[in-house]
Amino acid sequence: GVMNNVTEVSEDGQNKETKGTHIKIIRDRFEKGYSWDSSAANRGAGVNEWSEADIEKVLSDEYLYRRAGSNLCYKNSSNSTETCPDWANIGIRDETRNIIANVKWNTGTMAVDYYENKNLTTASYMYEAERSNHTGKEQCQASGGDTCSDNVTRTTTWIGKVGLMYPSDFGYAVGTEVRETCLKKSMNTYNSDNCMTYNWLRDINNHQWTITPLPNSESATSVFYVSSSGHVSNDGACNAKAIRPTLYLKSNVKIVDRDYEDYGSIDHPYELEYEG
């Protein structure tokens, strides 16, 4: 997608912020079965803070720099591990790494308990919520639920190069004649009215993590994910889901003009050029 109002942050030590338009890419390949976070906090259920997430550290290091590293990924509670994919062979290549933008990602969420307000979660509502100052622990702090015991500071932005998709990315990915109807629906009901059939980010074989925490009055561990049945749902951060690395290209990466009626299709995919 071509995304407006993306904040790119300079890497020269000045942390200069520049808003602009960037191409956003979501990897087609799924990597299966990893915890979003499986730290010992909250009775071993992890925390829903992206800057502290286990998978964030893997994506920002081993995946981004194409190296084996520890070659361990987390799966299930209390830092249980299993062998990672071979990032040294399938991670980001040098020529690609040089055109990835260092950007400010939005890690905010809904201001209200999700379980009492599922009907709010349209694509447009979540787009605004993701850019809010509300965190995945606010509701839990107010109620003092059983798995609200962590001392991790919550943030609503994160600066980096590789993340995961937002719930709103999935919501807006629906197409054809059902798009208008689907965009009025809560994404937890996308598995009806063909909203899942015509959504190019759905995978019928895998649940997919998003980057966005979920507010829950009983827990500070919940995260949004996209179900294999084609709707947005949630689960505890320690549980295993597929991941699809997501990134923004630098603003001087452009889509090349081509005179194809089906430009952008599988037969004539978009071509990019780097004006470096």
N, C-alpha and C positions, 0 to 999 in steps of 0.2 A: 504494500500500500504506500501511497504518497501522503505523508503526515505533516500537517501544519503545526506551527507553534511548538516545535521541539526545541528544548534548551540544550545547546551544545556547550560543553565546558572545556576550556583550553587545558592542555597538559604541560604547559610551560612553567608551571609553578605560580602563575598569576590567577588561576581559576576564573578567568574571564568568561562570562556567560553571554551567549549569542543565540537569540531565537531565530528559527528559520524553518524551512521546509526540507524534510529528509525522507528518503526511501527507507521503509521498514521491511525487513525480511524475516520470515519465520521458516525455520528449516523443515523440509518435507520429511526427512528421516526421523522416526521416533526412536528414542532410547527408552527402554522399558524398565519399570519397576524400581524407582528410587524414592527415598524419603525426601520431602521438602526440607524438613529439619527433624533430627532425631536425638537432640541433646537430652541430657538427663533432667533438665528443668521440667516442671509441671508433671512430676511423677513419671518421667521418662517419655512423655508425649511430645516434647519439643516446644518451640515457640513460633508464633506466626509473625516474626519480624524478619523481613527479607535480608537486611544487612547482616544478620547473624545466621542465616539459613545455611545448612550444610551444602545444598545443591548450588547456592550462589557461589560458594568458595570453589567448588569444582569447576563451574562454568567460567569463573573469572581467572582461573589459574590453569588447570590442566587442559580444559577444552580450548580456551582462548589461545594458549601458547603451545598447543600441540605437543604435549609431553606426558609421559606416563605418570609422573609424580608418585603418589603413594599407591596408585592403581587400585584404590579402594573407594567404594561408594557406600552410602548409608542406606539401610533398609530396615524399617520397623524401629522399635523403641530403644532408647538408651544406647545409641551409637552402635547398634549391630551393623556389621559391614558385610559386603560381598564384593567380588571383583568388578571393577568398572569396565566399560568399553575400552577399546584400545585407542585412547585419545591421541596418542602419538601418530596414528595413521588416519584418524577420522576427525580430528580437531581442526581448528581454523588454520589455513595455510598462510604463509608469510605474505603473499601478494594480496590476499583478502584482508588480513589483519591491518594492513596499512591504510585501508579505506573505511574502517569501522569508526564511527563517531563515538566520542566519549560524551555521554549525555546524562541529563538529570531525568531519572525515571520516577514516575509517580507511584507511591506505595500507600496512598490513603485508601479509605473504604467507607462503607455506609455509616451514618451517624446513629443508626438504630439497630436493635437486635434483629438479625436476619430472620430468625425463626418466627418472629412475630410480624415480619414485613416482607415476606418473599414476593408478594405481588408488586413490589416497587422495582424489582430488578430488570427493568427494560435496558436495552443497550445504551440509550441516552442517559438514563439515570445513573447507570454504573460508570459511564464515561466521566460524569461530573463527580461522582463519589470517589473515584480513583484519584482525582486531582484535589481532593479535600484535605483538611487537616485532622481528619478523624482516623483513629488507629484501631487495630484489631483487638486491643485490650481494654478500650474505654468501657464497654458494657460489662466486661468481666470485673474490672476494678470496682464498679458501682455495686455489684452484687456480692462480690467475695466468693465466687464459685470455687469448686474443689480444685480445678486445675488453673488457678489464677495466681500461683505462688511464685512465679519467676520474678527476677529483679532486672530483666532486660529492658533497657530504654527503647521505647517505640519511636519510629520516625515515619515521616510521610513522603520523603524523597530519598533517592539513592543515586549516586553518581557511579556509572560504570559503562561497560561496553556490551556485555552479554547478559540478557535476562530471560524472562519468559513472557508469553503473551498475557494481555489483560482479558478479563471477562468480556469487556466491551469489544475487543478485537473479534472475539468469537461471535458476539451478537450482531455486529455489522457485516460479518462475512457471508450472511445469507443472501441469495440472489434470486433471479427469475421473477415471475409474477407474484410470488408469495412474499417478496421482501417487505412491501408496505405493511401487510398484515402482521408479519412476524416482528417488525420493529416496534409495534404497539404492544407486544406481548411480553410478559415476564420471561426471562431466559430460563427459568426453572421449568417452564412449560414448552420449551422449544421442541420437545420430542413429540409434538402434535402439530397438525396443520402443515406438514411437510417442511417445517422450519429446519429440521435436521437433515432432510433429504437433499436440500439445495444449499447446504453450508459447507464450503470447501475446507474449513478447518476441523470438521468432524472426522474422527476415525472410528470405525465400527468395532475395532478390536482392542482399543486402548482408552482408558481414562487418561486425561492430560492435566497436569498441574498448570495453574496460572501463577502470576507473581503477586496476586492480591490477597491480603488477609481478610478473614470474615469475622464480623463482630458477633459475639455469642455471650450471653450473660452467664453461662456456665463454664466457659473455657476460654483460655488465651492461646489456643493451639490450632484453631480452625482456619482453613485456607480454601478459597474457591478452586474448583477444578471443572473441566469439561468432561461430561460423561460420554462413554462410548455409545449410549443410546441417543445422544444429541442434545442434551440440555446442560445447563450450568447447575452444579451441585457443590457440596463441600465435604471435607473430611479433615481428620486430625493430621497435623504436619508430619508425624512420624510414619504414616502409612505410605505404601509404595504406589506411585503413579508414573506414567510415561512423562518424559520431558521433551520439549521442542525448543532448542535454543533460538533466541530471538535477538535481533540487533538492528541498529540504524546505521545507514551508510553516511559518510560525510556529505555535507551540503553540495560539494562540487562534483559529486557523482550524479550523472544525469541519465535519463532514459533517452536513447537514440531515436530520432524520428524515423519511422519506416512506414511505407505506404501499403499496409496490409489491412484489409477489412477486419480480419480476425487477430490483429496485433494484440499480443498479451495472452493468446490462447496456447494450448499445449503444442499446436503445430507451428506457431510463430510466437514464441515467448519474447518478452521484452528484452532488449539488448541495452546494456549499460556502458557508459564510458566515464572515465575518471579524468577530469580536467585539472590534473595536478601540475 
